[in-house]
Amino acid sequence: MGELTDDRKILEARIEALGPWFQNLDINGVKTAPNHFLGDYPSFKWQGFKESIPEDLGGRSVLDVGCNAGFYTLEMKRRNAGRVVGIDSDPLYLRQARFAAERSGLDVEFRQMSVYDVEKLAEKFDLVIFMGVLYHLRHPLLALDLLHEHVVADQLLFQCLQRGDERVGDVEEDYDFSEWAVFDRATYPKLFFVENRYASDPTNWFVPNRAAVEAMLRSCGFAVECHPEREVYLCRRAERHYAVEPPPGIR
Ligand SMILES: C[S@@+](CC[C@H](N)C(=O)[O-])C[C@H]1O[C@@H](n2cnc3c(N)ncnc32)[C@H](O)[C@@H]1O
């Protein structure tokens, strides 16, 4: 009994030392972010759309971009994915992810890499997860273009913070130069630019409304197949009609 308590104390201390955590994982009974401002995140979000991912991924390959502590990375491996890779630009989160993977005994790989560098993976994946990252980027369309071009073989699981109107209005193919009113419609695709901070986070740059999210996905060659939960989309790779190279210096 005493030994068990000691083991738990050691685990709690290790988890604390690896913090602060954004994702609230359950590692052998210890929660990593029990006081998360969004609640039990991202578990509660996952509950809302997990039915749209097959319970048996049958060996399909998965790339989790902006994997953080690996919540979705590990969930996909639990669902019998084959090769599973998580990338994140932040080494703190990758240390957490490696620890969580080690404790779970699941065979996944983590690499420190920015979404702007995915070409260096030189590999395509059946399912690419891109959850909660787009609004943290100064170059959101570039990131989507690069994912389309270099790593998405088939499906993209996507989520983005949204603000503004939740309706999607009709947009015409073209408007005359003299047309102004359409831009004032709440349902027109809009990206709100955050110059300073939103929710105390200086890395929140562009917050789209729902119409903008859907239009950006289409524009970057991702056809929405289902929208199982607010902000969450499962897309199929579609044709896009232009190629994109990242401008020099963008990482
Ligand atoms: C809000 S968290 C989302 C984490 C996880 N995908 C989820 O949905 O719970 C955003 C994550 O994106 C990562 N990130 C931010 N910019 C990135 C970039 N340029 N390339 C890769 N990851 C990035 C952050 O380090 C962080 O782990």
The ligand as a Gaussian input file, in Angstrom:
#p B3LYP/6-31G(d) Opt

LIG

0 1
 C       -4.404000      24.924000     -28.964000
 S       -3.105000      23.721000     -29.064000
 C       -4.005000      22.400000     -29.848000
 C       -3.435000      21.063000     -29.469000
 C       -4.166000      19.852000     -30.026000
 N       -4.041000      19.734000     -31.452000
 C       -5.612000      19.878000     -29.621000
 O       -6.503000      20.051000     -30.452000
 O       -5.865000      19.705000     -28.426000
 C       -2.095000      24.322000     -30.390000
 C       -0.843000      23.493000     -30.615000
 O       -0.260000      23.875000     -31.860000
 C        1.135000      23.964000     -31.691000
 N        1.657000      24.850000     -32.727000
 C        1.581000      26.203000     -32.784000
 N        2.187000      26.666000     -33.892000
 C        2.639000      25.572000     -34.561000
 C        3.364000      25.401000     -35.770000
 N        3.738000      26.445000     -36.515000
 N        3.656000      24.146000     -36.153000
 C        3.302000      23.086000     -35.401000
 N        2.624000      23.193000     -34.233000
 C        2.307000      24.422000     -33.814000
 C        1.306000      24.466000     -30.271000
 O        2.605000      24.233000     -29.777000
 C        0.224000      23.680000     -29.558000
 O        0.691000      22.440000     -29.114000

